[in-house]
Amino acid sequence: MFKYNCIKSKHQMNRYSISDLETISGIKAHTIRIWEQRYDALKPMRSPGNTRYYDDQQLRKLLNIVSLSDTGKKISELFSLSDEQIKILLEEQIENLKAANIQYEYFISQMLISGLSYNEAEFEKQFSACILRYGLKNTYLKIIHPMLVRIGLVWGKDDLCPSQEHFLSNLIRQKIISSIDGLPYPTNDKKNWLLFLPNEEYHEIGLIYSNYLIRAAGQKTVYLGSNVPFDSVLSTIHDITPTDIFLFFIRNRSVAEAQEYLTEVRKRSKNATIHISGNKKLIEQLRLEKNMYWHQSVEDLEKKLT
């Protein structure tokens, strides 16, 4: 769900524009420039074409400052700290933060840092701390989803490298699947869900989490995953006769194409309830027939399950 500009130096360094820093950190570009001028906070470099850019180390420094910005210390003081001093403060922060919104921002920033640096051990540490504090549901709603939305904005600009997105996404994917494996096998024979992403749809974390919620509600699921050919969808509908079908439209496709897809699914599964989620701008233009539901949030799905 995000894509980094894969211009590399001889040291394989990622390059970030100030707008990338704004999107990833949540700090306005104007504020970042002020911090540069007042505190010598970050030192942008210049490409051979004289374009300003920032490297991984500077992005990591900015994210750490964001994590520590509500500790009572002045921004000028935070930027004057050594890397070791910042590390000590970060360790203290995870133990001392009390306000929930501050805690969420801390974990978002630290998970982003671990993803950008391919540090699985650190991601595991932060994710486990989140699960212990908030449980999987709130970890997904308050930390994982906002993080994916934030980096998804940069992905959409085609400014970031796919490898870091894949690394982070797969770590999250593994964690949710592990949580699904820990659930008891569903015993509700009245419900049988089919979940999939249509052809050319690849971002399945939302669908995986939906699978978790449905299974946690004691209902059976058949999970096909991403980029499922339409013939395979129809074959599965024929084989299992699902009571409910859940699919995501995420990529930008034409309204006519999406409408035709839903119409064909409806023809082959007349008695099933069809659930859709994903691209708001696309879905709000679709004509939803009877027993078709648009889930705009996790809460919408939870209400339907109860």
KOLTORFI-385695 format. One record per residue: residue in one letter; chain; x, y, z of N, C-alpha, C in turn. Coordinates in steps of 0.05 Angstrom, whole numbers, padded with zeros to 5 digits. Example, Ala and Ser with C-alpha at 12.3 -4.5 7.8 and 13.67 -1.06 7.14 Angstrom:
! KOLTORFI-385695
A_A_00264_-00114_00156_00246_-00090_00156_00264_-00066_00156
S_A_00257_-00045_00142_00273_-00021_00143_00258_00001_00157
END
This chain:
! KOLTORFI-385695
M_A_00016_-00024_00000_00000_00000_00000_00017_00025_00000
F_A_00043_00024_-00002_00058_00047_-00009_00080_00041_-00027
K_A_00090_00060_-00041_00110_00055_-00062_00131_00077_-00061
Y_A_00156_00069_-00057_00177_00088_-00054_00193_00092_-00080
N_A_00202_00117_-00082_00218_00124_-00106_00244_00109_-00105
C_A_00247_00091_-00124_00270_00073_-00123_00295_00084_-00137
I_A_00300_00110_-00133_00325_00121_-00142_00345_00115_-00120
K_A_00366_00101_-00126_00386_00093_-00105_00413_00106_-00110
S_A_00426_00111_-00089_00454_00120_-00091_00471_00095_-00092
K_A_00497_00099_-00092_00515_00076_-00092_00513_00060_-00067
H_A_00501_00072_-00046_00497_00057_-00020_00469_00047_-00018
Q_A_00454_00047_-00041_00426_00037_-00041_00408_00053_-00022
M_A_00411_00079_-00022_00396_00096_-00004_00370_00104_-00017
N_A_00348_00104_-00002_00323_00114_-00012_00323_00144_-00010
R_A_00309_00157_-00029_00307_00186_-00029_00278_00194_-00025
Y_A_00274_00214_-00008_00247_00223_-00001_00245_00253_-00006
S_A_00224_00262_-00018_00219_00291_-00021_00207_00301_00006
I_A_00205_00327_00009_00193_00337_00034_00164_00330_00035
S_A_00151_00328_00013_00122_00319_00013_00120_00290_00022
D_A_00140_00273_00016_00140_00246_00026_00142_00246_00056
L_A_00160_00263_00067_00164_00265_00095_00138_00274_00109
E_A_00125_00293_00097_00099_00303_00107_00079_00281_00109
T_A_00076_00265_00088_00056_00244_00087_00062_00222_00107
I_A_00087_00214_00109_00095_00192_00126_00094_00200_00155
S_A_00103_00224_00162_00106_00232_00190_00081_00246_00201
G_A_00065_00257_00183_00041_00273_00192_00049_00301_00199
I_A_00074_00309_00196_00083_00337_00201_00082_00353_00176
K_A_00070_00376_00176_00068_00393_00152_00095_00400_00141
A_A_00097_00401_00115_00122_00409_00102_00132_00436_00112
H_A_00113_00454_00116_00120_00481_00125_00134_00479_00152
T_A_00124_00462_00170_00135_00459_00197_00163_00446_00195
I_A_00166_00427_00177_00192_00414_00174_00213_00434_00165
R_A_00205_00452_00147_00224_00473_00137_00232_00492_00160
I_A_00212_00499_00177_00218_00517_00199_00238_00503_00218
W_A_00233_00477_00223_00251_00462_00241_00279_00462_00229
E_A_00281_00459_00203_00308_00459_00190_00322_00486_00194
Q_A_00307_00508_00191_00319_00534_00193_00326_00541_00222
R_A_00308_00535_00240_00313_00543_00268_00332_00525_00283
Y_A_00330_00499_00279_00344_00480_00295_00365_00463_00280
D_A_00368_00470_00254_00386_00454_00238_00379_00424_00240
A_A_00352_00419_00240_00341_00393_00247_00348_00372_00226
L_A_00342_00377_00201_00348_00359_00179_00364_00373_00159
K_A_00380_00357_00144_00398_00369_00124_00392_00357_00097
P_A_00374_00369_00082_00368_00358_00055_00392_00359_00037
M_A_00394_00338_00021_00415_00337_00001_00404_00345_-00026
R_A_00422_00345_-00046_00412_00353_-00072_00422_00333_-00093
S_A_00404_00327_-00111_00411_00308_-00133_00428_00323_-00154
P_A_00439_00308_-00173_00454_00322_-00195_00437_00343_-00209
G_A_00411_00339_-00209_00393_00359_-00222_00384_00381_-00203
N_A_00397_00382_-00179_00393_00403_-00159_00365_00401_-00145
T_A_00354_00376_-00144_00329_00371_-00130_00335_00363_-00101
R_A_00322_00376_-00082_00325_00370_-00054_00313_00343_-00047
Y_A_00327_00327_-00030_00316_00302_-00021_00328_00295_00006
Y_A_00315_00275_00019_00323_00266_00046_00329_00236_00044
D_A_00346_00226_00062_00352_00197_00062_00338_00183_00085
D_A_00343_00157_00087_00330_00140_00107_00336_00150_00136
Q_A_00361_00158_00140_00369_00166_00167_00354_00191_00176
Q_A_00350_00210_00157_00336_00234_00165_00306_00229_00169
L_A_00294_00211_00153_00266_00204_00157_00263_00190_00184
R_A_00281_00172_00191_00280_00158_00216_00282_00178_00240
K_A_00300_00198_00237_00303_00218_00257_00277_00234_00261
L_A_00265_00242_00239_00240_00257_00240_00218_00240_00254
L_A_00215_00215_00247_00195_00198_00259_00200_00194_00289
N_A_00225_00192_00297_00231_00190_00325_00223_00215_00340
I_A_00228_00239_00328_00221_00264_00340_00190_00265_00343
V_A_00176_00256_00323_00146_00255_00325_00138_00237_00348
S_A_00151_00215_00352_00145_00197_00374_00149_00210_00401
L_A_00168_00228_00403_00176_00240_00428_00165_00268_00432
S_A_00149_00278_00413_00141_00306_00413_00122_00313_00436
D_A_00109_00293_00449_00090_00299_00470_00102_00291_00498
T_A_00128_00290_00500_00140_00283_00525_00145_00307_00543
G_A_00139_00331_00533_00144_00355_00548_00170_00369_00541
K_A_00187_00356_00525_00212_00368_00516_00207_00385_00492
K_A_00222_00407_00490_00220_00425_00467_00232_00412_00442
I_A_00221_00420_00420_00231_00409_00394_00260_00415_00391
S_A_00269_00439_00399_00297_00446_00396_00315_00427_00413
E_A_00305_00419_00436_00320_00401_00453_00321_00373_00441
L_A_00298_00364_00430_00298_00337_00419_00317_00335_00395
F_A_00318_00355_00378_00336_00354_00355_00366_00356_00363
S_A_00371_00366_00387_00399_00368_00396_00409_00342_00409
L_A_00391_00322_00413_00399_00297_00427_00414_00279_00408
S_A_00432_00263_00419_00446_00243_00404_00428_00219_00398
D_A_00436_00202_00380_00420_00179_00373_00416_00161_00398
E_A_00436_00158_00414_00434_00142_00438_00415_00154_00458
Q_A_00415_00180_00461_00397_00193_00480_00368_00190_00470
I_A_00364_00192_00444_00337_00188_00433_00328_00160_00438
K_A_00346_00141_00434_00339_00113_00439_00330_00108_00468
I_A_00344_00120_00487_00336_00117_00515_00309_00129_00520
L_A_00304_00153_00509_00278_00166_00512_00255_00149_00500
L_A_00261_00137_00477_00240_00120_00465_00233_00096_00482
E_A_00253_00084_00495_00248_00062_00513_00232_00071_00537
E_A_00237_00095_00547_00221_00105_00569_00193_00111_00560
Q_A_00190_00121_00536_00164_00130_00526_00144_00107_00525
I_A_00153_00085_00516_00134_00062_00513_00123_00053_00540
E_A_00138_00058_00561_00129_00050_00588_00112_00072_00601
N_A_00117_00097_00594_00105_00119_00610_00081_00132_00597
L_A_00077_00129_00571_00055_00143_00558_00028_00133_00569
K_A_00010_00152_00574_-00016_00145_00585_-00039_00152_00566
A_A_-00037_00175_00553_-00059_00183_00536_-00059_00166_00511
A_A_-00083_00155_00505_-00085_00135_00483_-00076_00146_00456
N_A_-00085_00171_00450_-00078_00182_00423_-00048_00185_00420
I_A_-00034_00192_00442_-00005_00195_00441_00008_00167_00436
Q_A_-00002_00148_00450_00008_00120_00448_00005_00111_00419
Y_A_-00017_00115_00407_-00022_00106_00380_-00002_00118_00360
E_A_00003_00144_00363_00022_00158_00345_00050_00147_00349
Y_A_00056_00141_00374_00083_00129_00380_00086_00103_00365
F_A_00067_00085_00367_00070_00059_00354_00069_00061_00324
I_A_00053_00080_00313_00052_00083_00284_00080_00091_00274
S_A_00092_00110_00287_00119_00120_00279_00140_00098_00282
Q_A_00139_00083_00304_00159_00063_00308_00156_00039_00289
M_A_00132_00032_00282_00128_00010_00263_00136_00019_00235
L_A_00132_00044_00229_00141_00054_00203_00172_00053_00202
I_A_00185_00060_00223_00214_00059_00224_00224_00031_00220
S_A_00211_00012_00233_00220_-00016_00231_00216_-00027_00203
G_A_00194_-00018_00190_00189_-00027_00163_00208_-00015_00143
L_A_00214_00010_00146_00232_00024_00128_00261_00013_00130
S_A_00268_00003_00153_00295_-00008_00157_00296_-00039_00156
Y_A_00273_-00051_00149_00272_-00081_00147_00279_-00094_00173
N_A_00271_-00082_00195_00278_-00093_00221_00254_-00109_00233
E_A_00253_-00134_00227_00231_-00151_00235_00230_-00155_00265
A_A_00253_-00156_00278_00253_-00160_00307_00241_-00136_00321
E_A_00247_-00112_00312_00235_-00088_00324_00205_-00086_00318
F_A_00197_-00094_00294_00169_-00094_00287_00154_-00113_00306
E_A_00166_-00137_00310_00154_-00157_00327_00150_-00146_00356
K_A_00171_-00132_00365_00170_-00120_00392_00147_-00100_00394
Q_A_00145_-00082_00375_00124_-00061_00376_00096_-00073_00372
F_A_00094_-00092_00354_00068_-00104_00349_00058_-00120_00373
S_A_00076_-00135_00386_00069_-00150_00410_00060_-00132_00432
A_A_00074_-00109_00435_00067_-00089_00456_00039_-00078_00450
C_A_00032_-00074_00425_00006_-00064_00418_-00016_-00084_00424
I_A_-00011_-00110_00418_-00031_-00131_00423_-00036_-00133_00453
L_A_-00015_-00132_00468_-00018_-00134_00498_-00034_-00111_00509
R_A_-00029_-00087_00498_-00042_-00063_00508_-00071_-00060_00498
Y_A_-00075_-00065_00473_-00100_-00058_00460_-00117_-00082_00449
G_A_-00104_-00105_00445_-00117_-00127_00432_-00116_-00123_00402
L_A_-00122_-00143_00386_-00119_-00142_00357_-00138_-00121_00345
K_A_-00162_-00120_00354_-00182_-00102_00342_-00172_-00073_00343
N_A_-00166_-00063_00367_-00157_-00035_00370_-00129_-00031_00357
T_A_-00112_-00051_00357_-00087_-00048_00344_-00091_-00044_00314
Y_A_-00110_-00058_00303_-00116_-00054_00274_-00129_-00027_00269
L_A_-00149_-00020_00285_-00164_00004_00280_-00148_00030_00286
K_A_-00132_00029_00308_-00119_00054_00317_-00090_00057_00307
I_A_-00078_00034_00299_-00050_00036_00292_-00045_00026_00263
I_A_-00052_00001_00258_-00046_-00011_00232_-00060_00003_00209
H_A_-00086_00007_00212_-00101_00019_00191_-00092_00048_00186
P_A_-00090_00065_00206_-00079_00092_00201_-00052_00092_00188
M_A_-00035_00073_00196_-00008_00072_00184_-00010_00065_00155
L_A_-00027_00046_00148_-00030_00038_00120_-00042_00060_00103
V_A_-00061_00075_00115_-00073_00098_00100_-00051_00119_00095
R_A_-00035_00124_00115_-00014_00144_00112_00006_00137_00091
I_A_00016_00113_00091_00035_00105_00071_00022_00099_00044
G_A_-00004_00094_00045_-00019_00090_00020_-00020_00115_00003
L_A_-00020_00138_00017_-00021_00164_00003_00005_00167_-00013
V_A_00027_00158_-00002_00053_00161_-00016_00054_00140_-00039
W_A_00043_00116_-00034_00042_00096_-00055_00027_00107_-00079
G_A_00005_00120_-00074_-00011_00131_-00095_00003_00152_-00112
K_A_00022_00166_-00100_00038_00186_-00114_00060_00173_-00130
D_A_00064_00147_-00127_00086_00133_-00141_00113_00144_-00133
D_A_00116_00151_-00107_00141_00163_-00098_00158_00144_-00081
L_A_00149_00120_-00074_00164_00103_-00056_00168_00075_-00067
C_A_00189_00062_-00056_00197_00036_-00066_00179_00013_-00057
P_A_00171_-00005_-00074_00153_-00027_-00067_00164_-00046_-00045
S_A_00190_-00049_-00044_00201_-00070_-00026_00194_-00065_00003
Q_A_00195_-00040_00012_00189_-00034_00040_00159_-00038_00045
E_A_00142_-00031_00026_00113_-00035_00029_00108_-00065_00031
H_A_00120_-00081_00014_00116_-00110_00015_00126_-00121_00042
F_A_00148_-00112_00051_00159_-00122_00076_00139_-00116_00099
L_A_00130_-00091_00102_00112_-00084_00123_00085_-00099_00120
S_A_00074_-00099_00096_00049_-00112_00091_00049_-00141_00098
N_A_00071_-00155_00091_00073_-00183_00096_00076_-00189_00126
L_A_00090_-00171_00140_00091_-00175_00169_00064_-00172_00182
I_A_00049_-00152_00174_00022_-00148_00184_00004_-00172_00176
R_A_00006_-00180_00152_-00009_-00203_00141_-00004_-00228_00158
Q_A_00021_-00233_00164_00028_-00257_00180_00016_-00256_00207
K_A_00016_-00232_00219_00005_-00229_00247_-00025_-00234_00247
I_A_-00039_-00223_00228_-00068_-00227_00228_-00075_-00257_00222
I_A_-00061_-00269_00204_-00065_-00297_00198_-00060_-00314_00222
S_A_-00038_-00308_00237_-00032_-00322_00261_-00055_-00320_00281
S_A_-00067_-00296_00283_-00090_-00292_00301_-00114_-00309_00292
I_A_-00118_-00311_00266_-00140_-00328_00255_-00135_-00357_00263
D_A_-00110_-00366_00260_-00103_-00394_00267_-00109_-00400_00296
G_A_-00108_-00379_00313_-00113_-00384_00341_-00142_-00385_00349
L_A_-00160_-00380_00330_-00189_-00380_00336_-00199_-00409_00334
P_A_-00219_-00416_00350_-00232_-00442_00347_-00246_-00445_00321
Y_A_-00248_-00470_00311_-00260_-00475_00285_-00290_-00468_00287
P_A_-00300_-00453_00267_-00328_-00444_00268_-00348_-00467_00268
T_A_-00369_-00464_00283_-00389_-00485_00285_-00416_-00476_00275
N_A_-00418_-00451_00266_-00444_-00440_00256_-00448_-00450_00227
D_A_-00466_-00468_00223_-00471_-00479_00197_-00490_-00462_00180
K_A_-00502_-00442_00193_-00521_-00425_00178_-00508_-00404_00160
K_A_-00482_-00398_00166_-00468_-00378_00151_-00443_-00390_00138
N_A_-00439_-00383_00112_-00416_-00393_00098_-00406_-00370_00079
W_A_-00385_-00357_00087_-00375_-00333_00073_-00354_-00341_00052
L_A_-00355_-00327_00029_-00334_-00329_00009_-00320_-00301_00008
L_A_-00294_-00301_00012_-00279_-00276_00012_-00257_-00277_-00009
F_A_-00255_-00255_-00024_-00234_-00254_-00045_-00230_-00225_-00054
L_A_-00208_-00221_-00068_-00203_-00196_-00083_-00205_-00202_-00112
P_A_-00219_-00186_-00128_-00222_-00191_-00157_-00195_-00190_-00171
N_A_-00195_-00196_-00196_-00171_-00195_-00213_-00158_-00167_-00211
E_A_-00131_-00167_-00210_-00115_-00143_-00208_-00119_-00127_-00183
E_A_-00129_-00140_-00162_-00130_-00128_-00135_-00111_-00144_-00118
Y_A_-00092_-00130_-00105_-00071_-00144_-00091_-00069_-00137_-00061
H_A_-00080_-00115_-00052_-00077_-00106_-00025_-00098_-00118_-00007
E_A_-00091_-00140_00006_-00111_-00157_00019_-00111_-00155_00049
I_A_-00097_-00136_00062_-00097_-00135_00091_-00125_-00130_00102
G_A_-00140_-00112_00089_-00167_-00107_00098_-00185_-00131_00096
L_A_-00181_-00147_00075_-00197_-00171_00071_-00189_-00192_00092
I_A_-00163_-00194_00097_-00154_-00214_00117_-00165_-00207_00145
Y_A_-00165_-00181_00152_-00176_-00173_00177_-00206_-00179_00178
S_A_-00220_-00174_00156_-00249_-00181_00155_-00253_-00211_00159
N_A_-00235_-00227_00148_-00236_-00256_00152_-00233_-00262_00182
Y_A_-00215_-00248_00195_-00212_-00252_00224_-00237_-00246_00240
L_A_-00250_-00223_00233_-00274_-00215_00247_-00297_-00235_00243
I_A_-00299_-00244_00219_-00321_-00264_00212_-00316_-00290_00227
R_A_-00291_-00299_00226_-00284_-00324_00240_-00287_-00321_00271
A_A_-00280_-00297_00281_-00283_-00292_00310_-00312_-00292_00318
A_A_-00330_-00286_00299_-00359_-00286_00304_-00370_-00315_00302
G_A_-00353_-00334_00297_-00362_-00362_00296_-00373_-00371_00270
Q_A_-00368_-00356_00249_-00379_-00363_00223_-00358_-00373_00204
K_A_-00365_-00391_00186_-00347_-00405_00168_-00339_-00386_00145
T_A_-00314_-00389_00136_-00305_-00373_00113_-00290_-00391_00094
V_A_-00291_-00384_00069_-00274_-00395_00048_-00258_-00371_00037
Y_A_-00232_-00370_00042_-00216_-00347_00035_-00199_-00353_00011
L_A_-00204_-00338_-00011_-00189_-00344_-00036_-00165_-00326_-00040
G_A_-00164_-00303_-00026_-00140_-00286_-00028_-00143_-00265_-00049
S_A_-00120_-00256_-00060_-00120_-00233_-00078_-00118_-00242_-00108
N_A_-00126_-00223_-00125_-00123_-00226_-00154_-00135_-00253_-00164
V_A_-00160_-00258_-00156_-00173_-00283_-00162_-00187_-00281_-00190
P_A_-00180_-00298_-00209_-00194_-00297_-00235_-00224_-00300_-00232
F_A_-00239_-00287_-00249_-00268_-00287_-00246_-00279_-00316_-00249
D_A_-00267_-00331_-00267_-00277_-00359_-00271_-00273_-00375_-00245
S_A_-00252_-00370_-00230_-00248_-00384_-00205_-00269_-00375_-00184
V_A_-00276_-00350_-00184_-00297_-00340_-00166_-00323_-00355_-00172
L_A_-00330_-00356_-00198_-00355_-00369_-00205_-00355_-00398_-00198
S_A_-00332_-00411_-00203_-00330_-00440_-00196_-00334_-00445_-00167
T_A_-00322_-00428_-00150_-00325_-00431_-00121_-00353_-00426_-00112
I_A_-00366_-00405_-00124_-00394_-00400_-00117_-00412_-00424_-00123
H_A_-00406_-00437_-00145_-00421_-00461_-00153_-00416_-00484_-00134
D_A_-00391_-00487_-00125_-00384_-00509_-00108_-00394_-00507_-00079
I_A_-00393_-00483_-00068_-00399_-00481_-00039_-00425_-00467_-00033
T_A_-00438_-00454_-00053_-00463_-00439_-00049_-00461_-00421_-00024
P_A_-00445_-00400_-00025_-00442_-00384_-00001_-00467_-00368_00006
T_A_-00471_-00364_00032_-00493_-00347_00041_-00485_-00317_00039
D_A_-00458_-00312_00041_-00448_-00285_00040_-00423_-00284_00023
I_A_-00420_-00263_00008_-00396_-00258_-00008_-00384_-00231_-00001
F_A_-00358_-00231_00004_-00345_-00205_00012_-00322_-00201_-00007
L_A_-00322_-00178_-00021_-00300_-00171_-00039_-00293_-00141_-00035
F_A_-00268_-00134_-00042_-00259_-00107_-00041_-00252_-00096_-00069
F_A_-00262_-00072_-00075_-00252_-00057_-00098_-00233_-00036_-00087
I_A_-00208_-00038_-00093_-00188_-00019_-00082_-00175_-00002_-00104
R_A_-00166_-00015_-00125_-00153_00001_-00146_-00173_00018_-00162
N_A_-00163_00037_-00175_-00180_00054_-00192_-00188_00039_-00217
R_A_-00214_00033_-00219_-00225_00021_-00243_-00250_00036_-00251
S_A_-00259_00033_-00275_-00283_00048_-00283_-00308_00038_-00268
V_A_-00327_00057_-00265_-00352_00050_-00252_-00366_00028_-00268
A_A_-00365_00030_-00294_-00379_00010_-00311_-00367_-00017_-00307
E_A_-00341_-00019_-00305_-00328_-00045_-00301_-00335_-00057_-00274
A_A_-00335_-00041_-00253_-00342_-00051_-00227_-00371_-00058_-00225
Q_A_-00388_-00043_-00238_-00417_-00049_-00238_-00423_-00075_-00252
E_A_-00409_-00079_-00275_-00413_-00104_-00290_-00404_-00128_-00273
Y_A_-00382_-00124_-00259_-00371_-00146_-00242_-00391_-00154_-00221
L_A_-00402_-00134_-00207_-00422_-00140_-00186_-00447_-00153_-00198
T_A_-00455_-00144_-00221_-00479_-00155_-00234_-00475_-00184_-00241
E_A_-00452_-00191_-00251_-00446_-00219_-00257_-00445_-00237_-00232
V_A_-00433_-00226_-00211_-00432_-00241_-00186_-00460_-00246_-00176
R_A_-00477_-00225_-00178_-00505_-00228_-00169_-00520_-00249_-00185
K_A_-00515_-00250_-00211_-00529_-00270_-00228_-00522_-00298_-00219
R_A_-00497_-00303_-00211_-00488_-00330_-00204_-00493_-00337_-00175
S_A_-00502_-00317_-00159_-00506_-00323_-00130_-00531_-00308_-00121
K_A_-00554_-00314_-00132_-00578_-00299_-00128_-00587_-00298_-00099
N_A_-00581_-00319_-00083_-00590_-00319_-00055_-00570_-00309_-00035
A_A_-00546_-00302_-00045_-00525_-00294_-00026_-00527_-00264_-00021
T_A_-00518_-00256_00003_-00515_-00228_00009_-00487_-00219_00000
I_A_-00485_-00198_-00015_-00459_-00189_-00025_-00450_-00164_-00009
H_A_-00426_-00166_00002_-00414_-00145_00017_-00390_-00134_00002
I_A_-00388_-00107_00000_-00365_-00095_-00013_-00353_-00074_00005
S_A_-00327_-00069_00000_-00313_-00048_00015_-00290_-00038_-00002
G_A_-00276_-00017_00007_-00252_-00008_-00007_-00254_00021_-00017
N_A_-00252_00025_-00043_-00249_00051_-00055_-00275_00067_-00054
K_A_-00276_00086_-00036_-00300_00102_-00031_-00310_00116_-00055
K_A_-00292_00129_-00069_-00300_00145_-00093_-00312_00128_-00114
L_A_-00303_00103_-00116_-00314_00085_-00136_-00341_00073_-00126
I_A_-00341_00063_-00102_-00365_00049_-00092_-00389_00067_-00089
E_A_-00385_00092_-00082_-00408_00110_-00078_-00422_00116_-00105
Q_A_-00409_00109_-00127_-00422_00113_-00153_-00436_00088_-00164
L_A_-00433_00066_-00149_-00445_00041_-00159_-00474_00039_-00151
R_A_-00489_00024_-00166_-00517_00019_-00160_-00518_-00008_-00145
L_A_-00524_-00007_-00119_-00525_-00031_-00103_-00553_-00042_-00102
E_A_-00556_-00067_-00110_-00582_-00079_-00111_-00590_-00089_-00083
K_A_-00613_-00102_-00081_-00622_-00113_-00056_-00602_-00134_-00046
N_A_-00597_-00134_-00020_-00578_-00153_-00007_-00549_-00148_-00016
M_A_-00543_-00123_-00023_-00516_-00114_-00027_-00510_-00092_-00007
Y_A_-00488_-00096_00008_-00481_-00077_00029_-00453_-00066_00025
W_A_-00451_-00040_00029_-00425_-00026_00028_-00415_-00022_00057
H_A_-00394_-00034_00064_-00382_-00031_00091_-00361_-00009_00089
Q_A_-00367_00014_00101_-00348_00036_00100_-00328_00036_00123
S_A_-00333_00018_00142_-00316_00017_00166_-00317_-00011_00177
V_A_-00298_-00017_00195_-00298_-00042_00210_-00324_-00045_00226
E_A_-00332_-00022_00237_-00357_-00022_00254_-00381_-00031_00238
D_A_-00382_-00024_00212_-00404_-00032_00195_-00406_-00062_00193
L_A_-00382_-00075_00189_-00382_-00104_00187_-00389_-00117_00214
E_A_-00379_-00106_00235_-00385_-00117_00262_-00415_-00116_00268
K_A_-00428_-00094_00260_-00457_-00092_00264_-00471_-00114_00249
K_A_-00462_-00119_00224_-00475_-00139_00207_-00471_-00167_00219
L_A_-00448_-00171_00231_-00442_-00198_00243_-00458_-00203_00268
T_A_-00466_-00182_00282_-00481_-00186_00307_-00511_-00184_00303
END
